[in-house]
Amino acid sequence: RRLELIQTIGACGPEAITAVPVLEARLAGTNKTEILYTCAALCQIVPRHATAGPMLKSALRNRTSRRTALGAVQAMGIAARDFRSDLEALANDLDAWSSFWALDTLYIIAPEAALEILARRLKSSQVDVRITAAGWILQVHPNHAPAHEVLIEVLKSGQKSPSRSYAVEQLGKATSPSPELITLLESI
């Protein structure tokens, strides 16, 4: 409940300026999750908050606190703009969990940057990275030809991948069934 309250106060933005002293006092607490969400709320109320901004940026760079920090930044929505460079750096990291959460948040604040990163991933040597990137692109741009080509190529090649069923699912959602696609799906 406390995290929800902190998030609600932060979502009020500059209108919640009177809550800043109370939130700043919470930065001295011991609950790391609460501290990071408090940092996010402070940054929503006072963009580029002198203490909260650097604390949250530091947590994004730290592997042990990164997931919680990403959750806090994502909760900021469009107010997370000040963290764009941090999110881009994480989105380019191939640690799948952090990378895709950073991409998801980046898409909210800078969709073109997120799509650029995903487009680069279509050329990855790792099949699962290509499949996942193509799937994400197709969710936003169902007619994105390079993403279609990646998924069809992977299915035609017969490459083994845990993401193979995801490729089939994303193609099915993004396209109307063409004779070529139906033939391909029948063959696998």
C-alpha positions, -999 to 999 in steps of 0.1 A, spaced: 0 0 0 28 24 8 43 20 -27 9 27 -43 6 58 -22 41 70 -32 33 63 -68 0 82 -66 17 112 -50 44 112 -77 18 109 -105 4 143 -93 36 159 -106 44 194 -96 10 198 -79 23 176 -51 51 200 -42 40 201 -6 48 164 -2 85 169 -12 98 172 24 80 141 36 92 122 5 128 134 10 127 122 46 118 87 33 151 86 13 169 79 46 148 47 51 161 11 49 136 -4 24 154 -2 -9 122 -7 -30 105 21 -12 135 44 -15 137 39 -53 100 44 -58 103 76 -36 131 87 -59 108 82 -89 80 102 -72 103 130 -63 116 132 -99 80 134 -111 73 163 -87 106 181 -91 122 170 -125 160 165 -121 156 164 -83 192 170 -70 192 139 -47 166 115 -61 177 117 -97 213 106 -91 201 79 -67 178 64 -92 204 66 -120 229 49 -98 204 21 -90 198 16 -128 236 10 -132 238 -14 -103 230 -51 -112 215 -58 -78 191 -29 -78 184 -26 -115 152 -45 -116 136 -25 -89 149 8 -103 135 -1 -137 101 -8 -121 102 26 -104 113 44 -136 86 26 -156 60 37 -131 69 73 -139 55 70 -174 63 99 -197 80 117 -167 109 92 -172 123 114 -200 153 124 -179 163 88 -178 163 83 -215 201 78 -219 201 53 -190 173 34 -206 190 33 -240 221 20 -224 202 -8 -206 181 -15 -237 213 -21 -257 225 -46 -230 217 -82 -240 206 -91 -205 172 -101 -217 151 -91 -187 166 -57 -180 169 -50 -217 133 -56 -226 120 -38 -196 142 -8 -205 129 -10 -241 93 -11 -229 98 20 -208 119 37 -236 90 30 -260 68 52 -237 91 82 -237 110 78 -271 93 52 -294 117 60 -323 147 51 -301 132 18 -290 123 8 -325 158 17 -337 173 -6 -311 149 -34 -320 156 -30 -357 194 -35 -349 185 -67 -331 169 -81 -362 205 -86 -374 217 -104 -342 235 -137 -346 213 -150 -317 181 -165 -331 161 -158 -299 171 -122 -299 160 -118 -336 127 -135 -330 119 -115 -299 129 -82 -316 107 -90 -346 78 -99 -324 80 -66 -305 82 -46 -337 52 -64 -352 31 -56 -321 36 -19 -329 41 -20 -367 23 -51 -380 34 -44 -416 71 -40 -408 86 -61 -437 121 -68 -421 105 -82 -390 82 -104 -411 113 -116 -431 131 -125 -399 103 -146 -385 97 -163 -418 134 -170 -423 137 -185 -389 106 -208 -394 118 -218 -429 153 -226 -416 140 -251 -391 164 -237 -364 156 -250 -330 146 -222 -306 125 -219 -275 111 -188 -291 99 -206 -322 63 -208 -310 65 -171 -302 75 -165 -339 45 -184 -351 22 -165 -327 35 -131 -337 33 -138 -374 -3 -150 -369 -12 -118 -351 5 -95 -375 -5 -108 -409 -35 -119 -428 -29 -155 -438 -12 -155 -471 -8 -187 -492 29 -187 -485 25 -183 -448 -1 -211 -447 21 -234 -467 50 -226 -444 30 -233 -412 17 -265 -426 53 -277 -432 65 -272 -397 
